[in-house]
Amino acid sequence: MLVFKKIYKNIDFAKYILLAVIFLISLTTIADEKPKIELPELGDRVSGAVSEYQEQLIGNQFLSQVYAQAPLVTDPLTFEYTELLIYKLSETSNVKNRDFKVLIIDDNSLNAFAAPGGIIGVNRGLFLYAETEGQFASVMTHELAHLSQRHFARNVLRSKDTNLASALVMISSIAVALISNNPNAIAAGPALLQQQSLRYSRLFEKEADRVGFQNLINAGYKPSSMGEMFEIMNDMRRLSGELPPEFLLTHPITSSRVSDAFSAADQYPDLENQKSDSLDYSLIRARLMVQAEQIPQNSIRYFEAENIKNINNDMALYGLSLAQKKIGTFDKSLDNINKLISKYPKNLILNTTKAEILFESNNISAALNLTDTFLDISPRNYPLSLLKANILSSNNRHIESEEIIRDLLLKKNDDPNLWLLLSEIQRDGKNIVGFYQSKAEYFILLGQYEEAISQLEFALKLTKNNFQANERILTKIIDTQKKLNKSRGL
């Protein structure tokens, strides 16, 4: 409580929360200036404007708003792939704090963003438009560069003389509008936001391009991947017709930015044989294409046609299997996934998908055996563990299922979807006290503290005769009430 009050005393917290949103908007600004940028020394002056601890608090606030309002892709295989790729790319980046929070927004527009506190978000649409892993990775290294160069803090440092008369109530609408590419989510878009984002962000975009490009090749990807991704964005822009307001554009691009990216790649001709794509990326991309298509038959026709064009197209065969699973033709789905597994017998995505098909076709024993086989090879694997928990719960083995989720929560305690799943398993297993407690943890992560307290009070009434449990819940209520008071500025 004292730390929080100290922050309010030293900085205008509401101003910096809003600046966080302005920074997110600024990531999408056209980078058409051509100054030579030297990488700055990021020292005490920047930290004096906003410390890393303050950035973390701002990020947590933003994260709560996203969890509460933005539609998220919760597919475990997609999340696991994206998180692992970001961590891999961070190893060759300049990011010091690698405690990332990864968000995948359930939206088909092309967009990605970085926010204070190590938050990296990506729309499902980026997977749909980026044809190779190298292209996708070029966007991720760009966002990592925004974090490593502390662009948010530097924007605050330069903006200290700016009077931002905006309230915290704007956070949700602006954040959701940015993430979902929906300008209607903002009741009124202040011109000040646009002016402030345009003032400095072009320099930051140039810097993020340069730092991100170096990270891309250091991570072992083909240098021209970034230029290829920029070309895709440029084509989208040309075809888009009348443009929406500039501060809501998702990754706008210029011809000079495309040519600059290819010119940079030309300096490394010997590296063009580096990695450009991967099997796992093509599988995840197909997975999201099937999820995005509301009419499964359209997916079946598309992937059948792609498979006819190239009988060795692994992505097409995987997409076809998923679409067949979606309409319940499990025999065909299983046949196609088995063809792929015969080529790649140890691939976790393929084998997890096979277990999903077996589970959904009610072949519980075979599904459980397959998940156990690969969990022996890859203990605590996130998608496999979640799948096993669901299989066990569906078979009324709720205690075992609950243990698996609790084990995952040891490392992912800030994942609201895990807490929600745990609450559902506990409800089905008649662990009502646990259900209320887990639901409370879920609402806390969403920043909905009043609802969390209500859940805890329900649990408190059921533990009157259990002193230790009663005390733990009471302590949690007090702690949550403090969070509620802080959120109200009390």
C-alpha positions as CSV (number, residue, x, y, z in Angstrom):
1,M,0.0,0.0,0.0
2,L,2.8,2.4,0.9
3,V,4.7,1.6,-2.3
4,F,1.6,2.3,-4.4
5,K,1.0,5.7,-2.6
6,K,4.6,6.6,-3.3
7,I,4.2,6.0,-7.0
8,Y,1.1,8.3,-7.0
9,K,3.1,10.9,-5.2
10,N,6.1,10.8,-7.6
11,I,4.2,10.6,-10.9
12,D,0.8,11.2,-12.3
13,F,-0.2,7.6,-12.6
14,A,-3.2,8.2,-14.7
15,K,-1.1,10.1,-17.1
16,Y,1.3,7.3,-17.6
17,I,-1.4,4.7,-17.9
18,L,-2.8,6.7,-20.7
19,L,0.6,7.2,-22.2
20,A,0.9,3.4,-22.2
21,V,-2.1,3.3,-24.5
22,I,-0.7,6.1,-26.6
23,F,2.5,4.1,-27.0
24,L,0.5,1.1,-28.1
25,I,-1.2,3.3,-30.7
26,S,2.2,4.8,-31.7
27,L,3.4,1.3,-32.7
28,T,1.1,1.5,-35.7
29,T,2.3,4.9,-37.0
30,I,3.7,5.2,-40.5
31,A,7.5,5.3,-40.4
32,D,8.3,7.6,-43.4
33,E,11.1,9.7,-42.0
34,K,14.7,8.9,-42.9
35,P,16.9,10.2,-40.2
36,K,20.0,8.2,-39.2
37,I,19.3,6.7,-35.8
38,E,22.0,5.9,-33.3
39,L,20.9,3.5,-30.6
40,P,20.7,5.5,-27.4
41,E,22.2,4.8,-24.0
42,L,19.3,3.7,-21.9
43,G,20.3,4.9,-18.5
44,D,19.1,6.6,-15.3
45,R,17.3,9.4,-17.1
46,V,14.8,7.1,-18.7
47,S,14.3,5.1,-15.5
48,G,13.8,8.4,-13.8
49,A,10.8,9.1,-16.0
50,V,9.3,5.7,-15.5
51,S,11.0,2.9,-13.6
52,E,10.7,-0.7,-14.7
53,Y,8.6,-1.4,-11.6
54,Q,6.2,1.3,-12.6
55,E,6.1,-0.1,-16.1
56,Q,5.1,-3.4,-14.6
57,L,2.2,-1.9,-12.7
58,I,1.0,-0.1,-15.8
59,G,1.3,-3.3,-17.8
60,N,-0.7,-5.2,-15.1
61,Q,-3.5,-2.7,-15.3
62,F,-3.5,-2.9,-19.1
63,L,-3.4,-6.7,-18.9
64,S,-6.5,-6.8,-16.6
65,Q,-8.4,-4.7,-19.1
66,V,-7.5,-7.0,-22.0
67,Y,-8.4,-10.1,-20.0
68,A,-11.7,-8.6,-19.1
69,Q,-12.8,-7.2,-22.5
70,A,-10.8,-8.5,-25.4
71,P,-11.6,-11.8,-27.1
72,L,-8.6,-14.1,-26.7
73,V,-7.5,-17.2,-28.5
74,T,-7.2,-19.8,-25.8
75,D,-6.1,-22.8,-28.0
76,P,-3.2,-24.4,-26.0
77,L,-1.2,-25.5,-29.0
78,T,-1.3,-22.0,-30.5
79,F,-0.4,-20.4,-27.2
80,E,2.5,-22.8,-26.5
81,Y,3.9,-22.3,-30.0
82,T,3.7,-18.5,-29.8
83,E,5.2,-18.3,-26.3
84,L,8.1,-20.6,-27.1
85,L,8.9,-18.7,-30.3
86,I,8.9,-15.3,-28.4
87,Y,11.2,-16.7,-25.7
88,K,13.5,-18.2,-28.3
89,L,13.7,-14.8,-30.2
90,S,14.3,-13.0,-26.9
91,E,17.5,-15.0,-26.4
92,T,19.2,-13.1,-29.2
93,S,17.5,-9.8,-28.4
94,N,18.5,-7.0,-26.1
95,V,15.5,-7.5,-23.8
96,K,16.8,-7.8,-20.2
97,N,13.6,-8.8,-18.4
98,R,12.2,-11.9,-20.2
99,D,9.2,-12.4,-18.0
100,F,6.8,-12.1,-20.9
101,K,3.0,-12.1,-20.9
102,V,1.8,-13.4,-24.2
103,L,-1.7,-12.5,-25.6
104,I,-3.3,-13.9,-28.7
105,I,-6.3,-11.7,-29.8
106,D,-9.2,-13.5,-31.4
107,D,-9.3,-11.1,-34.4
108,N,-8.5,-11.7,-38.0
109,S,-6.9,-8.3,-38.7
110,L,-3.1,-8.1,-39.0
111,N,-1.8,-6.6,-35.8
112,A,0.7,-7.0,-33.0
113,F,1.8,-4.9,-30.1
114,A,4.1,-4.5,-27.2
115,A,3.1,-3.0,-23.9
116,P,5.0,-2.0,-20.7
117,G,5.7,-4.9,-18.4
118,G,6.8,-7.4,-21.0
119,I,3.4,-7.8,-22.6
120,I,3.5,-8.9,-26.3
121,G,0.2,-9.3,-28.1
122,V,-0.6,-10.7,-31.5
123,N,-3.8,-10.9,-33.5
124,R,-4.8,-14.3,-35.0
125,G,-4.7,-12.3,-38.3
126,L,-1.0,-12.1,-38.2
127,F,-0.8,-15.9,-38.5
128,L,-3.2,-15.7,-41.4
129,Y,-1.2,-13.1,-43.4
130,A,2.4,-14.1,-42.5
131,E,3.1,-17.0,-44.9
132,T,6.3,-18.2,-43.2
133,E,7.7,-18.4,-39.7
134,G,10.4,-15.9,-40.7
135,Q,7.8,-13.3,-41.7
136,F,6.0,-13.9,-38.4
137,A,9.2,-13.7,-36.5
138,S,10.1,-10.4,-38.1
139,V,7.1,-8.8,-36.5
140,M,7.9,-10.4,-33.1
141,T,11.5,-9.1,-33.2
142,H,10.2,-5.7,-34.0
143,E,7.9,-5.8,-30.9
144,L,10.8,-7.1,-28.8
145,A,12.8,-4.1,-29.9
146,H,10.2,-1.8,-28.6
147,L,10.6,-3.4,-25.2
148,S,14.4,-3.6,-25.3
149,Q,14.8,0.0,-26.3
150,R,12.2,1.1,-23.6
151,H,10.2,3.2,-26.1
152,F,7.4,3.6,-23.7
153,A,9.6,5.1,-21.0
154,R,11.4,7.3,-23.5
155,N,8.1,8.5,-24.8
156,V,7.1,9.5,-21.3
157,L,10.4,11.3,-20.8
158,R,9.8,13.4,-23.9
159,S,6.2,14.0,-23.1
160,K,6.6,15.4,-19.6
161,D,5.7,18.9,-20.8
162,T,2.4,17.6,-22.4
163,N,-0.9,18.2,-20.6
164,L,-3.0,15.0,-21.1
165,A,-6.5,15.7,-19.8
166,S,-7.8,12.2,-20.2
167,A,-9.2,9.8,-17.6
168,L,-8.5,6.2,-16.7
169,V,-11.9,5.2,-17.9
170,M,-10.6,5.6,-21.5
171,I,-8.1,2.7,-21.1
172,S,-10.6,-0.1,-21.8
173,S,-12.1,1.4,-24.9
174,I,-8.8,2.5,-26.4
175,A,-7.1,-0.8,-25.6
176,V,-9.9,-2.9,-27.1
177,A,-10.2,-0.6,-30.1
178,L,-6.5,-1.0,-30.8
179,I,-6.5,-4.8,-30.2
180,S,-9.7,-5.6,-32.1
181,N,-9.1,-3.0,-34.8
182,N,-12.6,-1.6,-34.0
183,P,-12.7,2.2,-34.0
184,N,-16.3,2.1,-32.8
185,A,-15.1,0.8,-29.4
186,I,-14.0,4.4,-28.7
187,A,-16.8,6.8,-27.9
188,A,-14.6,9.8,-28.7
189,G,-11.0,9.7,-30.0
190,P,-9.2,12.7,-28.7
191,A,-7.1,14.4,-31.4
192,L,-4.4,14.8,-28.7
193,L,-3.8,11.1,-28.7
194,Q,-3.1,11.1,-32.5
195,Q,-0.8,14.2,-32.3
196,Q,1.2,12.8,-29.4
197,S,1.7,9.4,-31.1
198,L,2.8,11.0,-34.4
199,R,5.3,13.3,-32.7
200,Y,7.9,10.8,-31.7
201,S,6.9,7.3,-32.9
202,R,8.4,7.5,-36.4
203,L,11.9,7.5,-34.9
204,F,11.0,4.7,-32.6
205,E,9.6,2.7,-35.5
206,K,12.8,3.1,-37.4
207,E,14.8,2.0,-34.4
208,A,12.6,-1.0,-33.8
209,D,13.0,-2.0,-37.5
210,R,16.7,-1.8,-37.2
211,V,17.1,-3.6,-33.8
212,G,14.5,-6.1,-34.8
213,F,16.2,-6.9,-38.1
214,Q,19.5,-7.6,-36.3
215,N,17.7,-9.9,-33.8
216,L,16.0,-11.7,-36.7
217,I,19.2,-12.7,-38.4
218,N,20.9,-13.4,-35.0
219,A,18.1,-15.9,-34.4
220,G,18.9,-17.7,-37.6
221,Y,16.2,-16.4,-39.9
222,K,16.5,-15.4,-43.6
223,P,17.3,-11.6,-43.7
224,S,14.7,-10.9,-46.4
225,S,11.9,-12.2,-44.2
226,M,11.3,-8.7,-42.8
227,G,11.0,-7.2,-46.2
228,E,8.6,-9.9,-47.3
229,M,6.4,-9.2,-44.3
230,F,6.5,-5.5,-45.1
231,E,5.5,-6.3,-48.7
232,I,2.4,-8.2,-47.5
233,M,1.5,-5.2,-45.3
234,N,2.0,-2.8,-48.2
235,D,-0.2,-4.9,-50.5
236,M,-2.9,-4.8,-47.8
237,R,-2.7,-1.0,-47.6
238,R,-3.0,-0.5,-51.4
239,L,-6.0,-2.8,-51.5
240,S,-7.7,-1.2,-48.4
241,G,-9.2,1.8,-50.3
242,E,-10.2,4.7,-48.0
243,L,-8.0,4.5,-44.9
244,P,-9.4,4.7,-41.4
245,P,-7.9,7.3,-38.9
246,E,-4.2,6.9,-38.9
247,F,-3.8,6.3,-35.1
248,L,-6.0,3.2,-35.5
249,L,-4.3,1.6,-38.5
250,T,-2.6,-1.7,-37.8
251,H,1.0,-1.7,-38.8
252,P,0.8,0.9,-41.7
253,I,3.7,0.8,-44.1
254,T,5.5,2.8,-46.8
255,S,7.3,1.9,-49.9
256,S,10.5,3.3,-48.4
257,R,10.2,1.1,-45.4
258,V,9.8,-2.0,-47.7
259,S,12.9,-1.0,-49.7
260,D,14.9,-0.2,-46.6
261,A,14.2,-3.7,-45.3
262,F,15.3,-5.4,-48.5
263,S,18.4,-3.1,-48.7
264,A,19.3,-4.2,-45.2
265,A,18.9,-7.9,-46.2
266,D,21.1,-7.3,-49.3
267,Q,24.0,-6.7,-46.9
268,Y,23.9,-10.3,-45.8
269,P,23.7,-12.4,-49.0
270,D,25.5,-15.3,-47.3
271,L,22.6,-15.6,-44.8
272,E,19.8,-16.0,-47.3
273,N,20.0,-19.8,-46.8
274,Q,19.0,-19.4,-43.2
275,K,15.7,-20.6,-41.9
276,S,12.6,-19.2,-43.4
277,D,9.8,-21.5,-42.3
278,S,9.1,-24.5,-40.0
279,L,6.6,-27.4,-39.9
280,D,5.2,-26.2,-36.6
281,Y,4.4,-22.8,-37.9
282,S,2.6,-24.2,-40.9
283,L,0.6,-26.5,-38.6
284,I,-0.4,-23.7,-36.3
285,R,-1.3,-21.5,-39.2
286,A,-3.6,-24.1,-40.6
287,R,-5.1,-24.6,-37.2
288,L,-6.0,-20.9,-36.9
289,M,-7.3,-20.9,-40.5
290,V,-9.8,-23.6,-39.6
291,Q,-10.7,-21.9,-36.4
292,A,-11.3,-18.6,-38.2
293,E,-13.6,-20.1,-40.8
294,Q,-17.1,-20.3,-39.5
295,I,-18.3,-22.7,-42.2
296,P,-16.1,-25.9,-41.9
297,Q,-17.0,-27.1,-45.4
298,N,-15.2,-24.0,-46.8
299,S,-12.1,-25.2,-45.0
300,I,-12.5,-28.7,-46.4
301,R,-12.8,-27.4,-50.0
302,Y,-9.8,-25.1,-49.6
303,F,-7.5,-27.6,-48.1
304,E,-8.6,-30.4,-50.5
305,A,-7.7,-28.1,-53.4
306,E,-4.4,-27.2,-51.8
307,N,-3.7,-30.9,-51.3
308,I,-4.5,-31.7,-55.0
309,K,-2.0,-29.0,-56.1
310,N,0.7,-30.6,-53.9
311,I,0.2,-34.0,-52.5
312,N,3.2,-33.4,-50.1
313,N,1.6,-30.2,-48.6
314,D,1.7,-31.0,-44.9
315,M,-0.1,-27.9,-44.0
316,A,-3.0,-28.7,-46.3
317,L,-3.4,-32.3,-45.0
318,Y,-3.3,-31.0,-41.4
319,G,-5.9,-28.4,-42.1
320,L,-8.1,-30.9,-43.9
321,S,-7.9,-33.2,-40.8
322,L,-8.9,-30.4,-38.5
323,A,-11.8,-29.4,-40.7
324,Q,-13.0,-33.0,-40.8
325,K,-12.7,-33.2,-37.0
326,K,-14.8,-30.0,-36.8
327,I,-17.7,-31.6,-38.7
328,G,-17.4,-34.9,-36.9
329,T,-16.0,-37.1,-39.6
330,F,-13.5,-38.6,-37.2
331,D,-12.4,-41.6,-39.3
332,K,-11.3,-39.4,-42.2
333,S,-9.7,-36.9,-39.7
334,L,-7.8,-39.7,-38.0
335,D,-6.7,-41.2,-41.3
336,N,-5.1,-37.9,-42.4
337,I,-3.4,-37.1,-39.1
338,N,-1.9,-40.6,-39.1
339,K,-0.4,-40.0,-42.6
340,L,1.4,-37.0,-41.1
341,I,2.5,-38.8,-38.0
342,S,4.0,-41.5,-40.2
343,K,6.3,-38.8,-41.6
344,Y,6.9,-36.9,-38.3
345,P,6.3,-39.5,-35.5
346,K,7.7,-37.4,-32.7
347,N,6.0,-34.1,-33.5
348,L,4.0,-32.9,-30.5
349,I,1.5,-30.8,-32.4
350,L,0.5,-33.7,-34.6
351,N,0.3,-36.2,-31.7
352,T,-1.6,-33.8,-29.5
353,T,-4.1,-33.3,-32.3
354,K,-4.5,-37.0,-32.7
355,A,-5.3,-37.3,-29.0
356,E,-7.8,-34.5,-29.5
357,I,-9.5,-36.4,-32.3
358,L,-9.6,-39.6,-30.2
359,F,-11.1,-37.7,-27.3
360,E,-13.7,-36.0,-29.3
361,S,-14.7,-39.2,-31.0
362,N,-15.2,-40.7,-27.5
363,N,-12.2,-43.0,-27.7
364,I,-11.2,-42.1,-24.1
365,S,-8.8,-44.9,-23.4
366,A,-6.7,-44.4,-26.6
367,A,-6.7,-40.6,-26.1
368,L,-5.4,-41.0,-22.5
369,N,-2.8,-43.6,-23.5
370,L,-1.4,-41.3,-26.2
371,T,-1.3,-38.2,-23.9
372,D,0.5,-40.3,-21.3
373,T,3.1,-41.5,-23.8
374,F,4.1,-38.1,-24.9
375,L,3.9,-36.6,-21.4
376,D,6.5,-39.2,-20.4
377,I,8.7,-37.6,-23.2
378,S,7.7,-34.0,-22.5
379,P,6.6,-33.7,-18.8
380,R,4.3,-30.9,-18.0
381,N,3.8,-30.0,-21.6
382,Y,1.1,-27.3,-21.5
383,P,-1.3,-28.5,-24.3
384,L,-0.9,-32.2,-23.4
385,S,-1.5,-31.5,-19.7
386,L,-4.6,-29.5,-20.4
387,L,-5.9,-32.2,-22.7
388,K,-5.3,-34.9,-20.2
389,A,-7.0,-32.8,-17.5
390,N,-10.1,-32.5,-19.7
391,I,-10.1,-36.2,-20.6
392,L,-9.9,-37.2,-16.9
393,S,-12.6,-34.7,-15.9
394,S,-14.9,-36.0,-18.6
395,N,-14.4,-39.5,-17.1
396,N,-15.3,-38.2,-13.6
397,R,-11.7,-38.4,-12.4
398,H,-12.0,-34.8,-11.1
399,I,-9.4,-35.0,-8.3
400,E,-6.7,-36.2,-10.7
401,S,-7.7,-33.6,-13.2
402,E,-7.5,-30.9,-10.6
403,E,-4.0,-32.0,-9.6
404,I,-2.8,-31.5,-13.2
405,I,-4.2,-27.9,-13.4
406,R,-2.7,-27.0,-10.0
407,D,0.6,-28.3,-11.2
408,L,0.4,-26.0,-14.2
409,L,-0.5,-23.1,-12.0
410,L,2.8,-23.4,-10.2
411,K,4.4,-21.7,-13.2
412,K,1.3,-20.0,-14.8
413,N,-0.3,-18.5,-11.7
414,D,-1.3,-15.4,-13.7
415,D,-3.2,-17.3,-16.4
416,P,-7.0,-16.6,-15.9
417,N,-8.0,-19.4,-18.3
418,L,-6.3,-22.0,-16.1
419,W,-8.1,-20.6,-13.0
420,L,-11.4,-20.7,-14.9
421,L,-10.8,-24.3,-16.1
422,L,-9.9,-25.3,-12.5
423,S,-13.1,-23.8,-11.2
424,E,-15.1,-25.8,-13.8
425,I,-13.4,-29.0,-12.8
426,Q,-14.0,-28.3,-9.1
427,R,-17.6,-27.5,-9.8
428,D,-18.1,-30.8,-11.7
429,G,-16.3,-32.7,-8.9
430,K,-18.5,-31.1,-6.2
431,N,-15.6,-29.2,-4.7
432,I,-17.7,-26.1,-4.1
433,V,-15.3,-24.3,-1.8
434,G,-12.5,-24.7,-4.3
435,F,-14.8,-23.6,-7.1
436,Y,-15.5,-20.3,-5.4
437,Q,-11.9,-19.7,-4.5
438,S,-10.7,-20.5,-8.1
439,K,-13.4,-18.3,-9.6
440,A,-12.2,-15.5,-7.3
441,E,-8.6,-15.9,-8.6
442,Y,-10.0,-15.6,-12.1
443,F,-11.9,-12.4,-11.4
444,I,-8.8,-10.9,-9.6
445,L,-6.8,-11.3,-12.7
446,L,-9.5,-9.6,-14.7
447,G,-9.4,-6.7,-12.2
448,Q,-13.0,-7.4,-11.2
449,Y,-12.3,-7.3,-7.4
450,E,-15.9,-6.9,-6.2
451,E,-17.0,-10.0,-8.0
452,A,-13.9,-11.8,-6.6
453,I,-14.9,-10.8,-3.0
454,S,-18.4,-12.1,-3.6
455,Q,-17.0,-15.5,-4.6
456,L,-14.7,-15.5,-1.6
457,E,-17.6,-14.6,0.7
458,F,-19.6,-17.6,-0.6
459,A,-16.6,-19.8,0.1
460,L,-16.3,-18.3,3.6
461,K,-19.8,-19.3,4.5
462,L,-19.1,-22.9,3.6
463,T,-15.9,-23.1,5.8
464,K,-17.4,-22.0,9.2
465,N,-16.3,-25.3,10.8
466,N,-12.8,-25.3,9.3
467,F,-10.8,-22.7,11.1
468,Q,-7.7,-22.9,8.9
469,A,-9.6,-22.7,5.6
470,N,-11.8,-19.9,7.0
471,E,-8.7,-17.9,8.0
472,R,-7.1,-18.3,4.6
473,I,-10.2,-17.2,2.8
474,L,-10.6,-14.2,5.2
475,T,-7.0,-13.2,4.6
476,K,-7.7,-13.4,0.8
477,I,-10.8,-11.2,1.2
478,I,-8.8,-8.5,3.0
479,D,-6.0,-8.6,0.4
480,T,-8.6,-8.4,-2.4
481,Q,-10.3,-5.5,-0.7
482,K,-7.0,-3.6,-0.7
483,K,-6.6,-4.2,-4.4
484,L,-10.1,-2.8,-4.9
485,N,-9.3,0.2,-2.8
486,K,-6.1,0.8,-4.9
487,S,-8.1,0.5,-8.1
488,R,-10.4,3.3,-6.8
489,G,-7.4,5.5,-5.8
490,L,-8.2,5.1,-2.1
